[in-house]
Amino acid sequence: MDLKEIVCAHSPDSDDAYMFYGLATRKVRSKLLNFRHQLEDIQSLNRRAMNGEYELTAISYHAYPYVADKYYVMASGSSVGDGYGPILVALHPMSVDDLKGKRIAIPGRLTTAFLTLNLIQPDFIPVEVPFDRILDAVKDGAADVGLVIHEAQLTYSKTGFHQILDLGKWWKKKFDLPLPLGCNVLRRDLSPEHRTEACRLMRDSIQYSLDNHEEALEYAMQFARDMEPELANKFVGMYVNHYTVDCGDIIPKAAQKLLDMGHEIGLIPNRVELEIVR
C-alpha cells in the first residue's frame, strides 16, 4: 500500500502540542501514513469538522453530534478533566445563582464548556469571544462573567478574577465521572487499514511524550502563551494522562451522558451514539 498523506488538525495549545510531539517531530512514523499538521483554534476546528474538511482533527465532544455522520471518535487523544475543568470567573465574588440573566463570555457555542454551563444554568446571555480574549471581555465590560478554558484556568487569579464555579468539579461531584472536553476524530471514508494505523500513531505519539516528558514539554512550551515552565507542566499534566492514551470505557460513558443531557435540554437537536475506533 502506498504512503498516504492525511491532514492532522489540532489546536496550537501546549497540551495538544505535547500529545502530537512524537508525530510532529517524526519520532513516531509509519510506512502507511504521513501526517501534515494544521493548527487552528478549537472553535474553528469544530466548524471545519462539520464540513469534513480534515481526515483527523481535534474537536470538542459537544461538536460530535454535528459531525457523527462523517467521523469516528478515536480512543486516543481525549482531553479529560477529572474533578477539574473550565472555570467561571468574574471580577467580583458571585454565586452560581447570580449567573441567571448574566452576559457570559464563552469560547464558542460548540465547546463542551458551553454545553456543561447550559446544564448548570441555561438562562444567560452568551457572548462569543475567542478563548484567549475571555478575561479581556469581562475587564472591558462586554460581559459580566467569563467561561475560561485552556491555560487561563491556572492564571485567572493573577489578574484579579474570582472563581464562581469549576465545571469539572461540579460534574464530578454530581455524577462521579470525569468531564470529557475534547477528542480526536477520524474521517469515516478512510480505509480500515488507514484507520487502524492512524489510531496506532496517535496512541504511540501520546505514549512517547509521556515516556519522554522533559523533551516533549520543552517542545510544548513554545505553545504555552508565556506560561512559566511550572505552570505549563501542571497544565499538560491535567489534560494529557492515561485517559488520553486510551479513553477506556469510562470516558465514552461520561461523554454519552453529557451529550444525552444536552439533547434532553434541547441544546443538541439529535441524539447520537458515540462510535469509538482503536
N, C-alpha and C positions, 0 to 999 in steps of 0.2 A: 504494500500500500504506500502511495506517495506521501511525502510530508505535506500536511495541510496547515495553512496558516489561519488562525482564528483571532478575532479581536477579544481581548480580555479587559473589560472596563471596570474601574473601581474608583473610589474617591481618593483625593490627594490628602489623606489623613494618616497620622502616624500608625494607627492600628492596622489600617489596610496596607500601608507600605510595608509594615512588619510582616504581615502574613503572606504578601506576594514577593517578599525579598528573594526567596530561592528561585522563583521563576524570572523575576526582573533582571537578576544578575546571572542567570543561566547556571546556577549551582544545581538546579534541578532541570533536566531536559528530557526530550523524547524523540524517538525516531518517527513518530506518527504525527505529532502536533507541534507547531510553533506558535507561541502567544505573542501577539502585538498589543502592547499595553496602551490603554486610553484612559486618561484621568479627567474626571468630571465630578461636580458635587452631587450628592445623593439625590436631590430632587430632580436634577437633570437626567440622571440615570434612570430614575423611576419613570419619567416621561418617555425616554427613548425606548425603554423596555416595552412600553405599550405598543410601539411600532415594530418590535422585534429586531431592532437595529443591530445589536451586538450578539455574538454567539454565546459569550459568557459575560455576565455582568453582575455586579453587586446591586441589590435593591433593598428597600425597606420591606419587612414582612407584610406591612399594611398594603403594599402595592401588589402583592402576589395575586389576589383575586382578579385584578385587572389584566394580568399577563399570563394567567394559568393556561390559556389555550395555546400559548407559544413557548412556555418554559417549564422545565422541571426545577425543583429545589435541590441543590447539591447538598450532600450530607456534610461536606466540609465547607468552612468559611462563615459560619454563623457568628454574629456579634450578639452576645447574650449578657444581660445584666442580672446577676444572681444576688438579689437583695439591694440592688442599686440600679440607677438608670438616668434618663432625662430628668431635669430638675426645674421646677417652677420657682422663679425668683422675682423679687420686687425691691424697690429702693427703701420701702418701709415694711416693718413686720405686718403680716397679714395671715388670716386663717383660710382654710380651704373653702369655708362657707362664704368668705368675702369675694371669691372668684366670680360669683354669679353676676352676669352682665358686664364683666370687665373686658377691656380690649387686651387680648393676649397675643404677643408676638410669637409666631410659630415658624418653624423652619420648612414648612411645606405641608400641604393637605394630605399627601400620600405617605408621610413619615409615620412610623409606628408611634412616635411620641404624640402626634396629633390624635391618633386613634385612641391611645391609652387615656389621654386627657379627656376625651369625649365620654369615656366610660365613667370617669370620676365626676365631671361637671360638663354637661352638654350645653349649658346656657351661658355662652360667652361670645364675644366678637373676635373672630380670628383675624390677625393682621399678618399677612405673609411677608416674611423678611428673609434674606439669605442668612443661613445659620450663623455666620460669623459677624452678623450685624444685629443680632437679637438684643444684646445688652445696650448697644447704642440706641436702638429704637425706644427702649424704656427710658434711658437717660434723656433722650430728646423729647420725650412726651408723646411719641407716636403710639405708644402702648403703655398700659398700666402694669402689665406683668410680662415676663419673658419665659419662654419654654426653651431651655438651653440643652443642646446636645454636644457631642464631641468634647474637646478639651475644656470648654467653658464650665463643664460640670465640676472641674477641680480648681478653677481660677476665679469664679464669680465673686467670692467673698473678698478678694483683694481690692475690688473696685467699689466696695460699699453696699453690695447687694445682700439681701436676706433671703434665706431659703423658706419657701412656703411648703413645698412637698417634693419628696423624691419619688417619682412614679414607679421606679423599680422596687423600692422598699414597700410602697403601697400594694403593688401586685403580689409580692412575695408574702406579705402579711395576710392578704385576703385569700389567696389561692394556694399558698405554699409551693409556688412554681417560679422558676427563673423567667425573666421577661425577654423573649426573643425580639431583637430590634432589627437586625439586618441579616441578609443571607446572600449567597451567591446562587444564581440560577443559570441553567444551561438550556440552550435552544433545542426544541424537540426535533428539528429537522436534521440534527447531526446523526451520523450513523451510530449504531450501538458500540462499535469499536472505538470511535472517537469520543463518545460519551464516557465510556469506561476509562479511557486514557486521560481525559480532562479531569475526571474525579481523582484519579491517582495522582496526577501532577499537583492538583490543588492541595490534597492531603499531605503529600510529600513536602511541598513548599512550606506549609504551616509547621510541620514537624521539624523541618530543617531549621527554621527560625527559633523554635523553642529549644532545639538542641545546640544552637549556636547563638545564644541570646545576645551576647555583647556586640557581635558584628552586625546582627540584624537590627538591634536597637540603634546602633550608630548610623546605619543606613536610614532608619525610620526618622531619626532626629531632624533630617532636612525637611520633613513634612510636619514638624511639630509646632509650627507657628509660634516661635520664640519661647517655647516652654523650657524650663530648666530640665536637665537630664533626669533628675529625681522624679519630677512630675510626669515627664514623658514615659519613664519606666513604669510608674504607677498606672498611668492611663492604658498603656499597652497591656499590662498585666490584667487590668479589669476586663478587657474585651477580646484578648486572644488567650484562650485557655483550652482545657480538654474538650469543652463543648464545641470549640472552633475546629479542632481536628476532626471530630465526628459528633454530630448532633445527637446520636443515640436515639432513644425512644421518647425521652422526656421533653426535648425541645420541640419536636413536631406536635406532641400532645399540647404543650403550652401555646404554641403558635396557632394550632387549630382552635383552641378555646378562645384565644384573643380575636381571631377572625370571625368565629361564630358569634361572639358577643357584639362585634362591630356590625354584623348583619342584623342581629336582633334589635339593635337600637336604630337601624335604618341608615347607618353611615355607609355600609358596604352593600351595594344593590343585590349581588348574587352570592349565594353560599358556594364555596369550593372546597374540595378535599385536597389537602397538601399531597403532592406526589414527590417523593424523595428518590434521588438516584445516587448510587455509590460506585 
